Amino acid sequence: MTLKVNTITDTAGTGAPDASNGVTIKGTALSSVSQMEYTASSSEPTSPSGGALWFDTSDDTFYMYLNDLWYTIDYTPPIRLWYGDRGLFAGGASNTIDYFTISSAGNSTDFGDLINIPLDPAGCSDGSRGLFGGGYASFAWQNVIQYVTVANTGNATDFGDLTVARKGLGACSDGVKGVFGGGDTSGSIPSDVIDYVTVATTGNATDFGNLTVARRANVGACSNATRGLFGGGLSAGGNVNTIDYITIASTGDATDFGDLTEAKRSTASCSNATRGIWAGGYAFSRTNVIEYVTISTTGNATDFGDLTAAKMDLAACSNGTRGLIGGGSTSSETINTLDYVVIDTTGNASQFGYLSTQRKDMGACSGD
C-alpha cells in the first residue's frame, strides 16, 4: 500500500503535531536522514559538508563539495531576456514615446510621454521595465533616468539619477542590470564613465568602471545575457572604431573587443542572444553600412548589409529576431522612417513603417 500525506496536524486540528519521540519510517528515524546542504551566495560557504551544493551568485556558477574541494557542475543557465516584441522609441526633440510590435511591420502607436524632452538619451530594458537615461533638455545636460512598464502604455516615471549628467551615451542590459556608458558632459567633453542600475529596483546609478576610450555622440551599445558592447563614438581626437566589452554581472573597466569596419559616430546598435549589429552613423559622411559581431567571441566587425538610406543619429531595438532601426537624419532632412533586419541573416534592411514625427537623437528599448 502507498500512503500519500499532504498535511499532518495535531489531534485538535489546530497545528503541527509534537513528535517528541521522533518519527520512524520502515525502521529508519527521519532525524538520521541527511539533508542536502545548499547555499546561494556570492562567497564560498564556510565548513561545508561532503556533497554540499553552492550556487555562486556572483558569476552564476554551480559547485559541489567533494573530498575537501569545490567542483564545478556544468549546466546551462536560463537565458535572461533583455528584449521583447514591443519596441519603444523616445525623446529626440519630443517627449513622445512611440511603440511598435516588432514582429509586424507598421506605423507607430502613442505610448505616453517622457518627463522632459531630452535629446540623445539612451534606452535599455530588462524585458519588463524600460529605462531612458540622460540626454539634453532645458538647455542642460541631464542625469535623470526615467522608466515605463513596457506592457502598459502610460507616461514615464522618475527612476533615479545617473552618476554623471550626460548625453549621447549608450545603454544595454543583461536582463537584470541596466548599464550606461560614455556620452558627453557639460561643455561636450567626452566621458568614459560606465554606471549601472538594477532595472527592477528604482534608485540612483552606481559606478561600474570605465570605457577604454572616452567618447560621445551616440555611442552604440548592445548586449546578450552576459556581455555588453559599446561601439563607435566621437573622442577628443575624432571618430573611433573601437568596440569595448564588459561582463555585465561583474563591475570593472571595459576591455577591447575589436573594431568596427569604419570609425564613426551617431550610430545605432541592437542585438539578439548571439549577434550585435551597428547601423548607420557618420564616418566621412552619413553611411548606410550595417555591420555585426558575434558577442561571445572578440574580433572585428563584419559587413552585414545596408540600410534603406545613408543616415545618422538613429536608434535601434530588437525582439531577439528582428532589429528595428528608426529615425535619424539624411543629408537633407530629419526622417521618421524605420528599417528592419533579421539579425541572424545578413542582408539589406527593409522599410518597416513610420514614427509619429520626424526626429533624431532618440533612445530605444524593447520588452513585453
C-alpha positions in Angstrom: 0.0 0.0 0.0 1.2 3.5 -0.8 0.1 6.3 1.6 0.4 9.8 0.4 0.1 12.6 3.0 0.0 16.3 2.3 -0.6 17.7 5.8 -0.3 16.3 9.4 -2.0 18.2 12.2 -2.4 17.6 15.9 -5.4 15.9 17.3 -7.2 19.2 17.8 -6.6 20.0 14.2 -5.2 23.4 15.1 -1.4 23.0 14.4 1.5 20.7 13.8 1.9 17.6 16.0 4.6 17.4 18.6 6.5 14.3 17.7 8.7 14.4 20.8 9.9 10.8 20.3 10.7 11.3 16.7 9.3 9.8 13.5 10.4 6.4 12.2 9.5 5.0 8.8 10.4 1.4 7.9 12.7 1.3 10.9 14.7 4.5 9.9 14.4 7.6 12.1 13.9 10.7 9.9 16.3 12.6 12.1 19.1 10.4 10.9 18.5 11.0 7.2 21.0 13.6 6.0 19.6 16.6 4.1 21.1 18.1 1.0 23.1 21.2 2.0 22.5 24.1 -0.4 23.8 27.7 -0.3 23.2 30.5 -2.8 25.7 33.4 -2.1 28.5 35.4 -3.7 31.1 34.0 -1.3 32.2 30.4 -0.6 30.3 28.7 2.3 32.2 28.0 5.4 32.5 24.5 6.9 30.6 22.7 4.1 29.8 19.0 4.4 30.5 16.4 1.7 28.1 16.7 -1.2 27.1 20.2 -0.4 25.9 22.4 -3.3 26.8 26.1 -3.7 25.4 28.4 -6.3 27.8 31.4 -6.7 25.6 34.3 -7.4 28.5 36.5 -8.5 29.0 34.5 -11.7 26.0 32.1 -11.9 28.2 29.0 -11.3 27.2 25.8 -9.5 29.7 23.9 -7.3 29.6 20.6 -5.4 31.9 20.0 -2.4 33.7 16.6 -2.5 36.9 15.4 -0.8 37.5 18.9 0.6 37.3 20.7 -2.8 34.7 22.6 -4.7 34.0 21.1 -8.1 32.2 23.0 -10.9 28.9 21.5 -12.1 28.3 22.1 -15.8 24.8 23.4 -16.6 23.1 25.7 -19.0 21.6 28.7 -17.1 18.2 30.0 -18.3 18.5 32.9 -20.7 17.5 36.2 -19.1 15.6 38.2 -21.6 16.5 41.8 -22.1 14.2 42.4 -25.0 10.6 41.7 -26.1 8.3 42.2 -29.1 7.2 45.8 -28.2 9.7 48.4 -29.3 9.8 51.9 -27.8 11.4 55.0 -29.3 11.5 58.1 -27.1 13.0 61.6 -26.9 14.7 63.4 -29.7 13.3 67.0 -29.5 10.0 65.4 -28.4 8.7 63.9 -25.2 6.6 61.4 -27.1 7.1 57.7 -26.7 6.2 55.7 -29.8 5.7 52.0 -29.7 5.6 49.2 -32.3 5.1 45.5 -32.5 8.5 44.5 -33.9 7.3 41.2 -35.5 4.6 43.1 -37.5 5.6 45.9 -39.9 3.5 49.1 -39.4 3.4 52.6 -38.1 3.8 53.8 -34.5 1.2 54.0 -31.8 1.3 56.5 -29.0 2.6 55.0 -25.7 2.8 58.1 -23.5 5.2 60.9 -22.6 8.6 61.3 -21.1 9.1 63.5 -18.1 11.0 66.0 -20.2 12.1 66.4 -23.8 15.6 65.0 -24.0 18.0 64.9 -27.0 20.4 61.9 -27.0 19.0 59.8 -24.2 19.9 56.1 -24.0 17.4 53.2 -23.6 17.6 49.7 -22.2 15.2 47.2 -20.5 15.0 44.0 -18.5 12.2 42.8 -20.8 9.6 44.2 -18.5 10.7 47.7 -17.5 12.1 50.1 -20.0 14.6 52.8 -18.9 15.7 56.1 -20.7 18.7 57.7 -19.1 20.5 61.0 -19.6 20.1 63.4 -22.5 20.0 67.2 -23.0 16.9 69.1 -22.1 16.0 72.7 -21.0 19.5 73.8 -22.0 21.2 71.4 -19.6 22.8 68.0 -19.6 20.6 65.5 -17.8 21.3 62.9 -15.1 17.6 61.8 -15.0 16.7 58.1 -15.5 13.0 57.6 -16.2 11.1 54.4 -16.6 8.0 52.8 -18.0 6.4 49.4 -17.8 6.7 48.3 -21.4 3.5 46.2 -21.4 1.4 49.1 -20.1 1.0 52.3 -22.0 1.4 55.5 -20.0 3.8 58.3 -19.1 7.3 57.8 -17.7 8.1 58.0 -14.0 11.3 59.1 -12.3 13.7 56.2 -11.6 16.8 57.9 -10.1 19.9 59.6 -11.4 23.0 58.7 -13.4 26.3 59.2 -11.5 27.2 61.9 -14.1 24.8 64.1 -16.2 25.5 63.4 -19.8 24.0 62.9 -23.3 24.9 60.9 -26.4 25.6 57.8 -24.2 24.9 54.1 -24.9 22.9 51.7 -22.8 22.5 47.9 -22.6 21.2 45.2 -20.2 21.6 41.6 -19.3 18.0 41.3 -18.1 19.0 42.4 -14.6 21.3 45.3 -14.7 21.0 48.3 -17.0 24.4 49.8 -17.9 25.0 53.3 -19.3 28.4 54.1 -20.9 30.1 57.1 -22.5 28.4 60.3 -23.7 29.4 63.8 -23.1 29.2 66.1 -20.1 28.7 69.8 -19.9 30.9 71.5 -22.5 30.6 68.5 -24.8 33.6 66.8 -23.1 33.7 63.0 -24.0 33.2 60.7 -21.0 34.5 57.2 -20.2 32.1 56.7 -17.3 30.1 53.4 -17.1 27.4 53.3 -14.4 24.6 50.9 -13.7 21.3 50.3 -12.0 19.2 47.2 -11.2 16.3 47.7 -13.6 13.6 46.2 -11.4 14.5 48.5 -8.5 14.3 52.3 -8.7 17.3 54.2 -7.4 20.4 56.1 -8.4 23.1 54.6 -10.6 26.3 53.1 -9.2 29.8 53.4 -10.7 30.6 50.3 -12.8 34.0 51.2 -14.4 35.4 53.0 -17.4 35.5 52.6 -21.2 38.9 52.2 -22.9 38.3 55.4 -24.8 36.2 58.4 -23.6 33.6 59.1 -26.3 30.4 60.8 -27.0 27.9 61.4 -29.9 25.5 58.4 -29.7 27.7 55.5 -28.6 26.1 52.4 -30.0 25.5 49.7 -27.3 24.1 46.2 -27.3 24.3 43.0 -25.2 23.4 39.4 -24.6 22.7 37.9 -21.2 26.4 38.1 -20.3 28.3 40.7 -22.2 27.7 44.4 -23.0 29.3 46.0 -26.0 29.9 49.7 -26.7 31.0 50.7 -30.3 31.9 53.8 -32.1 31.5 57.4 -31.0 33.5 60.6 -31.1 36.6 61.1 -29.0 38.7 64.2 -28.5 40.7 63.0 -31.5 37.8 62.3 -33.8 35.6 59.3 -34.7 36.5 56.0 -33.2 36.1 52.5 -34.4 36.7 50.9 -31.0 34.3 48.2 -29.6 34.7 47.7 -25.9 33.1 44.9 -23.9 32.1 44.3 -20.3 30.8 41.4 -18.3 27.6 42.9 -17.1 27.2 40.8 -13.9 30.7 41.9 -12.7 31.7 45.5 -12.3 35.0 46.7 -13.7 36.7 48.5 -16.6 35.9 47.7 -20.2 38.2 45.6 -22.4 38.9 46.0 -26.1 36.7 43.7 -28.2 37.7 44.6 -31.7 37.0 47.3 -34.3 34.0 48.5 -36.4 34.6 48.4 -40.1 35.0 52.2 -40.1 35.4 54.9 -37.4 32.1 56.5 -36.9 29.7 58.3 -34.5 26.0 58.7 -34.2 25.3 55.0 -34.9 22.6 52.7 -33.6 23.1 49.2 -32.1 20.9 46.3 -31.1 21.3 42.5 -30.7 20.0 39.1 -30.2 21.5 36.4 -27.9 24.3 35.8 -30.4 25.0 38.8 -32.7 25.3 42.5 -32.1 24.8 44.9 -35.0 25.6 48.6 -35.7 23.7 50.5 -38.3 24.3 53.9 -39.9 26.2 56.8 -38.4 28.6 59.4 -39.6 32.1 58.4 -40.9 33.4 60.8 -43.6 29.7 61.4 -44.3 26.5 59.7 -43.4 26.7 55.9 -44.0 24.2 53.2 -44.8 26.5 50.4 -43.6 25.2 47.7 -41.2 27.9 45.6 -39.6 27.9 42.8 -37.0 29.9 40.8 -34.4 29.4 37.6 -32.6 29.1 38.8 -29.0 30.7 35.8 -27.3 33.8 36.0 -29.5 36.1 39.0 -29.6 37.1 40.3 -33.0 36.4 42.9 -35.6 33.0 43.6 -37.1 31.9 42.1 -40.5 29.7 43.7 -43.2 26.0 42.8 -42.7 24.3 44.8 -45.4 22.9 48.3 -46.0 20.1 50.5 -44.6 17.5 51.8 -47.0 19.3 55.1 -46.9 22.5 56.6 -45.5 21.6 58.2 -42.2 22.9 59.1 -38.7 21.5 59.9 -35.2 19.2 56.9 -35.2 18.1 54.5 -32.5 17.5 50.7 -32.5 16.0 47.9 -30.5 15.3 44.2 -31.0 12.9 41.4 -30.2 15.6 38.7 -30.4 14.8 38.0 -34.1 14.4 41.4 -35.8 16.4 44.5 -35.3 14.3 47.7 -35.7 16.3 50.9 -36.6 14.4 54.2 -36.6 14.6 57.9 -37.1 17.7 59.9 -37.7 18.7 62.3 -40.4 19.8 62.0 -44.1 21.9 64.7 -45.8 18.7 66.7 -46.5 16.2 66.1 -43.7 15.3 64.6 -40.3 13.2 61.5 -41.0 10.5 59.4 -39.4 11.1 56.1 -41.3 12.1 52.8 -39.7 14.1 49.9 -41.2 14.3 46.4 -40.0 16.7 43.4 -40.5 16.6 39.8 -39.4 19.7 39.7 -37.1 20.7 36.1 -37.8 20.6 36.6 -41.5 22.9 39.0 -43.3 21.4 41.2 -45.9 20.0 44.7 -46.6 17.3 46.3 -44.5 13.7 46.7 -45.5 11.3 49.5 -44.6 9.2 48.8 -41.6 6.9 51.8 -41.1 7.0 55.4 -39.6 7.4 57.1 -36.3 4.8 59.6 -35.3 7.0 62.6 -36.1 10.3 63.2 -37.9 13.0 63.1 -35.2 16.6 62.1 -34.4 18.8 61.6 -31.3 16.3 59.2 -29.6 16.6 56.4 -27.2 15.1 53.0 -27.8 14.4 49.7 -26.0 12.1 46.7 -26.1 10.1 44.5 -23.8 6.8 42.7 -23.3 
